[in-house]
Amino acid sequence: MQWFFAAERRVTRVALELSIVALAVIVALTFYQVVTRFVFGHPSAWSEVAARSAMMWMVFLGLAAAFRQGAMIAVDSLIDVGPKPLRQVLTIVIAIASLTFLALLIWYGTAMAFRVQRQNLAGLEVSIAWVYAALPAGALLAVPGVIARTIVSFTGQDDVRSGELKDVEGQI
């Protein structure tokens, strides 16, 4: 079981760090867009599209850390107030619903990426499939986090994991 938690910890951390890099790219591209539009009077044709594409990657890569931490506030409220048997049932229902949702994202995201692979982003000579690839990639990276979160909630033991993610969150 330790190997699973170690692999999941590594995957989630890398996904979160890439999400942070994507946020920095978004900020830089948006700043560039504002400068070219309002300072030089000639807006960039590609930077807005690139920033939106980076935002898709940021959101779906950040999905891995969000699912691992159980960042579903409304659902957590139900679990916190209920008795232990209800908490266990809710944990399983949440895990199944989350894994089903992620499977759908993987399936339909992959199909969409293949469907649009011959189309290019406006202003860029890059296939729009690279943007749609964020859906299955992020969902696939989130699956181990859902499984680890479920295991931890049933065993009652918290692995070293939660402290590491809090360290990364403090850096944001």
PyMOL commands that set and color helices and strands:
alter all, ss='L'
color gray80, all
select helices_A, chain A and resi 2-39+47-69+73-81+84-115+129-132+134-155+161-171
alter helices_A, ss='H'
color red, helices_A
deselect
rebuild
show_as cartoon
